[in-house]
Amino acid sequence: MMHHARTLGVVQFDDVVWRKLTVDDKALIVRTCDEKLAQYYSRNLSS
C-alpha cells in the first residue's frame, strides 16, 4: 500500500510492499518523482 500526504509532501510505502520491490522498481519510483518535481518547479518558476 502507498500513502501520499499532500500537506507534508511525503509518499510512504508499506514495509512489506517496499521489501518486495526490486532495485529497478525503486529506481523507477525515484526517477519518476524526480521528473515530476522538475516539471512542477519549472512550471511554477516560469510564471
C-alpha positions as CSV (number, residue, x, y, z in Angstrom):
1,M,0.0,0.0,0.0
2,M,1.1,3.5,-0.8
3,H,0.1,6.7,1.1
4,H,0.6,10.2,-0.1
5,A,0.3,13.1,2.4
6,R,-0.2,16.2,0.3
7,T,0.3,18.6,3.3
8,L,3.6,17.0,4.2
9,G,4.8,16.3,0.6
10,V,5.6,12.7,1.7
11,V,5.0,9.4,-0.1
12,Q,5.0,6.4,2.2
13,F,5.1,2.7,1.2
14,D,4.1,-0.2,3.4
15,D,7.2,-2.0,4.6
16,V,6.0,-5.3,3.1
17,V,5.4,-3.8,-0.3
18,W,8.7,-1.9,-0.2
19,R,10.7,-5.1,0.6
20,K,9.0,-6.8,-2.4
21,L,10.1,-4.1,-4.9
22,T,13.1,-4.8,-7.0
23,V,16.0,-2.4,-7.3
24,D,14.7,-1.5,-10.7
25,D,11.2,-0.8,-9.3
26,K,12.6,1.5,-6.7
27,A,14.8,3.3,-9.2
28,L,11.8,3.9,-11.4
29,I,9.9,5.4,-8.5
30,V,12.7,7.7,-7.6
31,R,13.2,8.7,-11.3
32,T,9.5,9.4,-11.8
33,C,9.4,11.5,-8.6
34,D,12.5,13.5,-9.7
35,E,10.9,14.1,-13.2
36,K,7.6,15.2,-11.7
37,L,9.3,17.6,-9.2
38,A,11.4,19.1,-12.0
39,Q,8.2,19.6,-14.1
40,Y,6.4,21.1,-11.2
41,Y,9.1,23.6,-10.3
42,S,9.9,24.6,-13.9
43,R,6.3,25.3,-14.5
44,N,5.9,27.4,-11.3
45,L,9.2,29.3,-11.8
46,S,8.2,30.2,-15.4
47,S,5.0,32.0,-14.2
